[in-house]
């Protein structure tokens, strides 16, 4: 699978504002649950995107120092979340929020 080598070196995380009861079955039915080392849903923590807590929590879980890391997302909320956490962000031109357009870039 493409990216398999990179996945072995870097933790992969899914952060969504959708509730776990909607997210987990969707990931499982498509076999995507095994691709993520951690999945944070909107009801996992006390704050959700665009608050930086989900991103900062992931960095802490994987013992990654807070610095300009990269985040990939498909919505303007993802842009704001990355910005709030002090991260760079790469756009994704697909996903439930993209609607065929690329989110606004982080300046």
Number of C-alpha atoms within 10 A of each C-alpha: 4 6 7 9 9 10 13 9 8 10 15 14 16 17 18 19 17 15 13 16 10 10 17 15 13 13 15 11 9 9 10 12 17 10 15 13 14 16 18 21 21 17 14 16 11 9 13 20 20 19 18 18 17 25 25 16 13 20 17 12 10 12 9 12 10 13 11 13 14 11 18 14 24 22 22 18 17 24 24 20 23 26 19 16 20 17 20 17 21 18 20 16 15 14 12 8 17 16 12 12 14 17 20 14 12 14 6
